[in-house]
């Protein structure tokens, strides 16, 4: 229907923008609707000049909600797609592109890039609301018990991976062109 056509137009504008970046030699390649496991849950794959790949999920908007909660992103399989692609290679990045903001995901990602070493530092500085968001995200991506053990006892693989994935994820809010 109408919403699908609007969403496809939004995605198409982004692809054209990225293709222009290829022509300007800012990125190496763009694949729209990649096939196979490279395309699981995403709309566009952008290979950077550094060899890294950004997997982009284009979601024009979240209806009348006007923003994306972690629950909305989970229901639309965006968080699962992020986990799939981030887990495959340490140079992979994930980007949510939407006209609507995803404030909690954006905040968690920005804090992960700003805050020092480990999850304990992150957790101390996050504040109550952001800690709850981090725990919610961890439930979608990992075993939350491992996260809780790390906060209480020290390092483990899951929290290091959680921070790494957050640092390689971004929310791009872009108006329709």
C-alpha positions in Angstrom: 0.0 0.0 0.0 0.8 3.6 0.4 3.1 3.2 3.4 5.2 0.5 1.6 5.6 2.9 -1.4 6.7 5.7 0.8 9.2 3.4 2.6 10.6 2.2 -0.7 11.0 5.8 -1.9 12.8 6.7 1.3 15.2 3.7 0.8 15.7 4.5 -2.9 16.7 8.1 -2.0 19.3 6.7 0.4 20.7 4.3 -2.2 21.0 7.1 -4.7 22.9 9.2 -2.1 25.3 6.3 -1.4 25.8 5.6 -5.1 26.9 9.2 -5.5 29.4 8.6 -2.7 30.8 5.7 -4.7 31.2 8.0 -7.7 33.1 10.5 -5.5 35.3 7.7 -4.2 34.0 8.1 -0.6 32.9 4.5 -0.3 34.0 1.4 -2.3 30.6 -0.2 -3.1 26.9 -0.2 -2.4 24.6 -3.2 -2.7 20.8 -2.6 -2.5 18.9 -5.6 -1.2 21.9 -7.9 -0.9 21.1 -11.6 -1.3 21.9 -14.5 1.0 23.2 -14.1 4.5 24.7 -10.7 3.7 21.2 -9.4 3.2 19.6 -10.8 6.4 17.4 -8.2 7.9 19.0 -5.2 6.1 18.2 -3.2 3.0 21.6 -1.8 2.0 25.2 -2.9 2.4 27.9 -0.2 2.1 31.6 -1.3 1.8 33.9 1.4 3.0 37.3 2.3 1.6 38.8 0.9 4.8 37.4 -2.6 3.9 34.7 -2.4 6.7 31.1 -2.9 5.8 28.1 -1.0 7.1 24.8 -2.9 7.1 21.9 -0.5 6.9 18.3 -1.1 7.9 16.1 1.6 6.4 12.9 2.2 8.3 11.2 5.4 7.0 9.2 5.9 10.2 7.5 4.1 13.1 3.9 5.1 12.2 2.3 7.6 14.5 4.7 6.8 17.4 7.2 9.3 16.0 10.2 7.4 17.5 11.7 3.9 17.8 11.8 2.2 21.2 14.0 -0.8 21.8 10.8 -2.9 21.8 9.7 -1.5 18.4 13.2 -2.2 17.0 13.0 -5.8 18.4 9.5 -6.4 17.0 10.6 -5.2 13.5 13.7 -7.5 13.8 16.2 -4.6 13.6 18.0 -5.6 16.8 18.3 -9.2 15.5 19.7 -8.0 12.2 22.2 -5.8 14.0 23.4 -8.8 16.2 23.7 -11.0 13.1 25.9 -8.7 11.2 28.0 -7.3 14.1 28.8 -10.8 15.2 30.2 -11.9 11.9 33.2 -9.6 11.7 34.8 -7.1 13.9 35.0 -4.5 11.1 31.2 -4.7 10.4 29.1 -1.7 11.4 25.3 -1.4 11.7 23.2 1.6 11.0 19.5 2.3 11.5 18.3 4.9 9.0 15.0 6.5 9.7 13.1 9.8 9.8 12.1 8.9 13.3 14.7 8.9 16.1 15.6 5.9 18.2 16.6 7.9 21.3 17.5 5.0 23.7 19.6 3.2 21.1 21.2 6.4 20.0 22.1 7.3 23.6 23.5 3.9 24.4 25.7 3.9 21.3 27.0 7.5 21.9 27.7 6.7 25.6 29.6 3.5 24.6 31.8 5.6 22.3 32.4 8.2 25.0 32.9 6.1 28.2 36.2 4.5 29.1 37.3 0.9 29.4 34.7 -1.6 30.5 31.1 -2.1 31.2 31.4 -1.3 34.9 32.5 2.3 34.0 29.7 2.5 31.4 27.2 1.2 33.9 28.3 3.6 36.6 28.0 6.6 34.4 24.8 5.6 32.5 22.1 6.7 34.9 19.0 4.7 35.9 17.0 5.1 32.6 20.0 4.3 30.4 20.9 1.3 32.6 17.4 0.0 32.1 17.9 0.5 28.3 21.2 -1.3 28.4 19.7 -4.2 30.2 16.8 -4.4 27.7 19.2 -4.3 24.8 21.4 -7.0 26.4 18.3 -9.2 26.7 17.8 -8.9 23.0 21.4 -9.5 22.1 22.8 -11.7 24.9 22.3 -13.7 28.1 21.4 -11.0 30.6 22.7 -13.1 33.5 26.2 -12.8 32.1 25.7 -9.1 31.9 24.6 -9.0 35.6 27.6 -11.1 36.7 30.0 -8.8 34.9 28.5 -5.7 36.5 28.9 -7.4 39.9 32.1 -9.4 39.5 34.2 -8.1 36.7 35.1 -8.9 33.0 33.4 -11.5 30.8 33.2 -11.8 27.1 29.5 -10.8 26.7 29.8 -7.2 28.2 33.0 -6.5 26.2 31.1 -7.6 23.1 28.0 -5.5 24.1 30.2 -2.4 24.3 31.9 -3.2 21.1 28.6 -3.7 19.2 27.2 -0.5 20.6 30.3 1.4 19.4 29.9 -0.1 15.9 26.1 0.8 15.8 24.7 4.2 14.9 21.3 5.8 14.5 21.0 8.0 11.5 18.0 10.3 11.5 17.4 11.7 8.1 14.5 13.6 6.7 13.0 12.4 3.4 14.7 14.2 0.5 
